């Protein structure tokens, strides 16, 4: 072939394509990896993928360890694509940066530096000191949504907080008589279960428990269920409710103001953990959950808890399932706001995506997605 006509290999595009595969692997682990972030790893040699992995269920083994085990000795001189900076500290498992050094890989490409103070640049430095080429940041804006919860927990002691709403076209979550089962169709409800599986915890109020007696689990085969969190100021959760009767199967926490020891003992005997606080302010509860390693929290409740989360400005996204029906002014509204607030001062959300689900529609809104704490300037000079 004429030298002038030889195809030019666009290294930036090549790196991006392989890294996107790592990002997709990371996304598949949401809700499964405990307090550790869900990370994807792809190992490539001579232009061919030789290993792929994501963080193991429960958070271990790490993605790099699993991928290196697949690649074996073939990892030497390979390029490793990983969605988050390899860890540099020795914990319950060896440091991934050291494992990559020991495997004699040639190059590591990753999207985002790890915000954990035990890592945060140390993994990259270890690799570079060992003579391994490091390319970062790359596709950081694309990588961030999967890692939002971990970043927020490390930087703000809060999980990523998302809100699920199911309503009529006119924004009602129940009729005037309180009927709400079912507003949306089967396909939309199945999608809600998928959404639950991708969160570490799901939070609702006692009003929803008393009105609907929900399970709040994921009922799709093979997918995990979130930790269930109930705000119940006076410990009114019925002992015969589905939540109480399944608490030994699905971890359940009640946050309460009550000091009633008898009620507490009855619920604890069913497997529910009771945490008594001085107030049930949502931000404080979210901080309590972050301390327990919850990276992603889904709020799924009535208008009061939804409104509280929006008014407190602590949520990142709304997953709004709309059914093609009208309920009228006597129906229960999605949101309880300040009627006196002028339009000019009301927040306008950015719609991220729309999805048809049978007769229903899912709209995903970004209401507080914060990108300023990531490496969102792609460093093109590092692409060689």
C-alpha positions, 0 to 999 in steps of 0.5 A: 500500500502506498505510504501516503494512503495508509490509514492513520490510527486516531489514538484519541478515538481509539482510547475513547472507544475502549474507555467507553466500554469500561464506562459501560461496565461500570454502569452495569454495577450500579447498586451492587458494589456497596460503599465502593464505587462501581468501576469498569476495566478493559485491558487491550493488547495489540488492539484486541481486548483481552480482559473486561471486568467491573467491581465485584458485588459488595465492592470487591474484588476491584475491577482491575484485579478481576481484569488482571486475573483474566489477562494473566501473563498476557497483561504485560505491555498491555494498555489498561482502560479504567473509569476511575483512578486505580487505588493506591492504598492497601486495604482489604485488598492490595492496591490496584496501582501496585497490581498493575505495576506488578503485571508490567502493563505499559499504559493506563488510561482513566477518566477521573481521579479518585476523590478519596483522600487515600488515593486522589492522584497517588495511584497515578503517581505510583504508576508514573514512578514505575515507568507506566504511561498514564493518560488522564483525564479522558471522557470525564464528563461521560464517566461522572454520572456513574460516579456521582454518588461516590464523589458526593459522599467523599466530598460532601458527606452526602449520597447522590439523591434522586427522586422518582415520581409517577403521576398523571399528565396533570401532575397528580399522584392519587385521585381525590379519594386517595386511589393510586394503584396503578397510575402507570402501566406494567412496563413503566413499573418494571422500569421502576424496579430497574431504577431501584436496583441501581440505587443503594437505598430507597427512602419513603415516609410513613404516609406511603407505608400506611397508604400503600403498604409497599415492599420497596424492593426490586422484583426483577430476577437477578437484580439487587434490592436497595436498603429500605429507609422509612421516615416514621417520627412516631414509629407507626409502621404496622407490624403486619406491613410488608415492610416489617414482615420482610425486614429480615430479608431486605435490610430496613432502617427506620429514622424516628423521633420516638423514644417509645421502647416498646414500639422500638422493641417490636419493630427491632424483633422483626429485623428493622434497625431503628435510629432515633434523631432529634429531627427528621431533616432530610439532609441530616438523614442523607448524611447519616446514610452517607456515613454508612456507605450509601452512594446512591439514594432514591426518594420514592414517596408522596408529595410531602417528602418529594417537596421537602427534597426539592425545597432543600435543594439536595436532589440531583435528578428526577425520574418522572413517569407520566401516565396518559390520563387526567385526575383533576384539581381534587387529585393529590399534587406531586409538589407542594410549593410556595404559591407566592414565589414569582415565576422568575425565581423558580428553578427551571430544570434541564431535561436529560432524556425521554423514554417511551414505556408502553403508553407511559413516558419517562422524563429524566430531569437534571435539577442539581447535577454538579460537574464543577468537582470533576476533571471536566477539561479533557487533557488533549496534550496527554493523547499521544 
